[in-house]
Amino acid sequence: MRFRFALIAVAALSAMVATGLVGAAAVASATSFPGSYTCRGGDLASGDFTSIPSGTYVTITVAGVCNVQANAVIRVIGNLTVMPGAVFDA
C-alpha cells in the first residue's frame, strides 16, 4: 500500500515538474532578446535600396544601400552602425 502511494506521489510530482518546465520554456521564448540585423545589398546608382523591416533589434548594421521599409516601426536597443561606403536613408 505504501509503495502504491509513493508511486502515485512520484507520478504527480513528475507531472507538476514537467508542466512547470514547459511553462518556463514558453515564457523564456516569449521574452527572448531580439537579434541583430545586417542590411546588405542595394545599388545607389540605380536607386535600388534594400529595406529594413519593422522589428526590435539589439543592433542594426548597414553595410549596403539601405532604407526603412514604408510604414515600418523599428526599435534599436543598442547601436545603429553605418559602415564606411554604405548608405542609410531614413
N, C-alpha and C positions, 0 to 999 in steps of 0.2 A: 504494500500500500504506500509506504514512504517513497519507494522507488518511482512509482507511478506519479505521485505528487511532484517529486523532484523533476521528473521528465517533463511534465506539463509546465512547471515553473520555468525551466530552461527554454522550452519552446516559446513560451510567451515573452520571455526576456529577449530572446533572439529576434523575434518579430518586431519588438519595440526598437531594438538597436538598428535593425535593417531599415525600418521606416525612418528613423532619425537620420541615418546616413544618406538615404535617398533625398530627404528633405534638405539636408545641409548641402548636398551637391547641387540641387536645384537653385538654392539661394546663392551659392558661390558662382554659378554660371550666370545668373541673372544680374549679379553685381560685379561681374568681371571687368577689369580695367580695359578701356579701349586700346586698340593697337595704333601703330604708327602708319603713316601713309606717305608714299613717294609718288609724285606725279612726274611722269616721263612722256616724251613724245611731243607732238605738235610741230608746227612749222610757221615761224613768224612771217617769212616772205609771202606765203600764201594765205596767211590769216587763219590757219588751221590750229585752233587751240585744243588742248586736252583739258576736259572739265573735271574739277574735283567735286565729287558728290557730297550730299548732305551727310553729316555724321559728327560724332565726337571722336577726337583723335588725341593721342598723347603728344605726338609731334606730326608736323607736315613738312616734308622736304620737297621743294620744287626744283627739279633737275631738267626740265624741258620748257616748253612754251605752254603755260597752263593758265586757266582762269577758273572762276567759280561758276558751277552749274547754275542756270537760271532758277531763281526762287530757292536756292539752296540755303540751308541753315547749317553752318559749320561752327563747331566749338573746338578750340585747340587748348588743351590743358597745359601743355608745355610750350615748345618753341615752334615757330614757323621759320624755316630756313630756305632762302632762295640762293641756290648755288651760283657760282660765277658763270656767266654766259646764259643763264636761264632767265625766263620772263614770267612774271606773275601779274596778271591783270585781274584786280579785284574790284 
